Amino acid sequence: MSQAFYGHAKSLARRTKQSIPREFIRVVTNLDEFCGEEDFEKARISIDWMDTCLKNFTKDYESGACSRSKSYFCAIDPASDGCLASQ
């Protein structure tokens, strides 16, 4: 699954002549770990964030789709204070 998301991001990056955001790379690398640990809720949060990022890839970084938002921190660490406080 992570390879599919990363491949899609690489394709978008080439087509738009933009780089893949560091945040995306961090989330995509965690996806295999979450699935390997069978922590599918963490994986779902990561997939949702990456999907939103890819759908808005060509938009300005200021739009926040691929930024270090609350959903980003939930994607990389669902046990973080910011993520738990929102639930």
C-alpha positions, 0 to 999 in steps of 0.5 A: 500500500505504501508503495502505491501511495509513494508511486502516485506521489512521485508521478504527481511530483514529476508531472507538476514539477514539485517535490514530494513534501517531507511530511508525506514521506514520513507518513508513507514510511510509517504505513508499513509499520502500522500494517505490520503491527496490525494497527489498522486504525493508525493505518487508516488515519495515515491513509486518510491524510495521504489521500487528502494530501495527494488530492490537493498536491497541486494546491499551494502549500498554504492550503494545509493539505500536506502540512503538519496539521492535527491530522498529520500528527495523528497520522505519525503518532496517534498517541500524541497529546494533540491527537488524543485531545481532539478525540 
